[in-house]
Amino acid sequence: MEHPILFLVKLFELIGLGHFAHHYPHLIYTWFVMLFLIVLMGLGSRAVSMIPGKGQNFLEFIIGEMEEFIVSVTGEEGRRFFPVLATVFIYILVCNLFGLFPGFYPPTATVNTTASCALVVVPFTHVIGYMYHGPKYIKHFLGPIWWMAPIILPIELIGHTARILSLTIRLFGNIAGHELVLAILFMLAGAFFAPLPIMALGIFVSLVQAFVFFLLSTMYFAGAMEEAH
């Protein structure tokens, strides 16, 4: 269920693309989030100075904590994958939070968006595994004893495929569920501020779901970098 009025959908209707906008609102708002982050980071980078202000201190603190968390899970080698993991976290968090504003639609409330994020993270996990281990990475899928390989290999393949499904459905289900509850409350009691507690809870849900996706992605990367046992 969507908000009663979606601003960008209405804008696309004015330029004759209403049919496309009504069928793919998640795509339009994904573009909007991307543009928003590009502009925001561009403006933020212009304000960087040797003597940081309050805003720069806050951002440096957040980025520093994220990097240290990644290192604590993956080791020092994990720093090289910080841009990917941080981008995933920030993108998902902003997508989630956009749904709290009337007239906006969170792209992560659509399974297509969450699946696209999962399809970036999980295959890249295997790219990392091959980077660190070369052809020996296949040992991760064969088990500790060679004669168990016919049993272990299908289980591992199913498990790694399930990672995509798990990342996709967990994020989609939580954000779509919150959107549904929020939309119902707006329709039933919007004039009486009944949705406000749900919106406050939505901030917490948005942060937690972005962090869970970020955490699992980090753990998958760490697992790919480890030696097979």
C-alpha positions in Angstrom: 0.0 0.0 0.0 1.3 3.4 -0.9 0.9 6.9 0.5 -2.4 8.5 -0.7 -0.3 11.1 -2.7 3.2 10.5 -4.1 4.8 13.8 -5.0 7.2 12.4 -7.7 4.4 10.3 -9.2 2.3 13.4 -9.6 5.3 15.2 -11.1 5.7 12.4 -13.7 2.0 12.6 -14.5 2.4 16.3 -15.4 5.1 15.5 -17.9 3.1 12.6 -19.5 4.8 9.7 -17.8 2.0 8.9 -15.3 1.6 5.3 -16.5 5.2 4.5 -15.9 5.2 6.3 -12.5 2.2 4.4 -11.2 3.7 1.0 -12.2 7.3 1.7 -11.0 7.2 4.2 -8.1 10.1 2.4 -6.4 12.3 3.0 -9.4 11.5 6.7 -9.5 12.2 7.1 -5.8 15.4 5.1 -6.1 16.6 7.6 -8.7 15.6 10.4 -6.3 17.5 8.8 -3.4 20.6 8.4 -5.6 20.4 12.0 -6.7 19.8 13.2 -3.2 22.9 11.3 -1.9 25.1 12.5 -4.8 24.1 16.1 -4.2 24.4 15.8 -0.4 27.9 14.2 -0.5 29.0 16.7 -3.1 28.0 19.6 -0.9 29.5 17.9 2.1 32.9 17.3 0.4 33.1 21.0 -0.5 32.7 22.0 3.2 35.6 19.7 4.3 38.4 21.7 6.1 41.4 21.0 8.2 39.6 22.6 11.1 36.4 20.6 11.1 33.1 22.1 12.2 30.3 20.3 14.1 28.8 18.8 11.0 32.2 17.4 9.7 33.0 16.1 13.2 29.7 14.2 13.3 30.2 12.7 9.9 33.8 11.7 10.6 32.7 10.1 13.8 30.0 8.0 12.0 32.3 7.0 9.2 35.1 6.2 11.6 32.8 4.0 13.7 31.6 2.1 10.7 35.1 1.5 9.5 36.2 0.3 12.9 33.2 -2.0 13.1 34.1 -3.5 9.7 37.7 -4.0 10.8 36.6 -5.7 14.1 34.6 -8.2 12.1 36.9 -8.8 9.0 40.3 -7.7 10.2 42.5 -5.1 8.7 41.9 -6.5 5.2 38.3 -5.4 5.5 39.2 -1.8 5.1 39.5 -2.2 1.3 35.8 -3.1 1.2 34.6 -0.3 3.4 33.3 1.8 0.4 31.0 -1.0 -0.7 29.6 -1.8 2.7 29.2 1.9 3.8 27.5 2.7 0.5 25.0 -0.2 1.0 24.3 0.9 4.6 23.8 4.6 3.8 21.7 3.9 0.7 19.4 1.4 2.5 19.0 3.7 5.5 18.1 6.7 3.4 15.6 4.6 1.4 14.0 3.4 4.6 13.8 6.8 6.1 12.2 8.4 3.1 9.0 6.4 3.7 8.4 8.3 6.9 7.7 11.5 5.0 4.1 11.9 3.6 4.2 11.9 -0.2 7.4 9.8 -0.4 7.7 6.1 -1.0 10.6 4.0 0.4 12.2 2.0 -2.4 13.1 -0.8 0.0 9.3 -1.5 0.5 9.5 -3.2 -2.9 11.1 -6.6 -3.3 12.8 -5.5 -6.6 15.0 -3.0 -4.7 15.9 -5.2 -1.8 16.7 -8.1 -4.2 19.0 -5.8 -6.3 20.9 -4.9 -3.1 21.2 -8.6 -2.2 22.4 -9.4 -5.7 25.2 -6.9 -5.3 26.4 -8.2 -2.0 26.2 -12.0 -2.3 27.9 -12.4 -5.7 30.6 -9.9 -4.6 31.2 -12.2 -1.7 32.4 -14.8 -4.1 34.5 -12.3 -6.0 36.2 -11.5 -2.7 36.7 -15.2 -2.0 38.4 -15.7 -5.4 40.5 -12.6 -4.9 42.0 -14.0 -1.7 42.1 -17.7 -2.5 42.1 -18.1 -6.2 40.8 -21.5 -7.5 41.2 -22.9 -4.0 38.1 -21.0 -3.0 36.1 -23.9 -4.2 37.2 -25.8 -1.1 34.8 -23.6 0.9 32.0 -25.5 -0.8 33.4 -29.1 -0.6 33.7 -29.7 3.1 36.7 -31.0 5.1 36.8 -34.5 3.6 36.9 -35.1 -0.1 34.3 -38.0 -0.1 31.8 -35.7 1.6 31.9 -33.2 -1.3 28.8 -34.7 -3.1 26.8 -34.0 0.1 28.3 -30.8 1.2 28.4 -29.0 -2.2 24.6 -29.0 -2.7 24.0 -27.9 0.9 26.5 -25.0 0.4 25.0 -23.9 -2.9 21.5 -23.9 -1.3 22.8 -22.0 1.7 24.5 -19.3 -0.4 21.4 -18.9 -2.6 19.3 -18.6 0.6 21.5 -15.7 1.6 20.0 -13.7 -1.3 16.5 -14.7 -0.3 17.1 -13.9 3.3 18.6 -10.4 2.7 15.8 -9.7 0.3 12.8 -10.8 2.3 13.9 -9.6 5.7 14.4 -6.0 4.5 11.4 -5.9 2.3 9.0 -7.5 4.8 9.9 -5.1 7.6 9.8 -1.9 5.6 6.7 -2.9 3.6 4.9 -4.0 6.8 5.7 -0.6 8.4 4.5 1.2 5.3 1.2 -0.7 5.4 0.6 0.1 9.1 1.5 3.7 8.6 -0.8 4.1 5.6 -3.7 2.5 7.4 -3.3 4.8 10.4 -3.0 7.9 8.1 -6.3 6.9 6.5 -8.1 6.1 9.7 -6.8 8.7 12.1 -4.3 10.9 10.4 -6.0 14.1 11.7 -5.5 13.0 15.3 -1.8 12.3 15.1 -2.2 8.6 15.7 0.5 7.7 13.2 3.2 9.7 15.1 4.2 6.8 17.5 4.5 4.5 14.5 6.6 7.0 12.6 8.9 7.3 15.6 9.1 3.5 15.7 9.8 3.6 12.0 13.0 5.6 12.6 14.2 2.8 14.8 13.1 0.1 12.4 14.8 1.9 9.5 18.1 2.1 11.3 18.0 -1.5 12.6 17.1 -3.0 9.2 19.9 -1.1 7.5 22.3 -2.2 10.2 21.3 -5.8 9.9 21.8 -5.8 6.2 25.2 -4.1 6.7 26.2 -6.6 9.5 25.3 -9.7 7.5 27.1 -8.3 4.4 30.2 -7.7 6.5 30.0 -11.2 7.9 29.7 -12.7 4.5 32.7 -10.8 3.3 34.7 -11.9 6.3 33.7 -15.6 5.7 34.9 -15.3 2.1 38.3 -14.0 3.2 38.9 -16.9 5.7 40.7 -20.0 4.7 38.6 -23.1 4.1 38.8 -25.7 6.9 
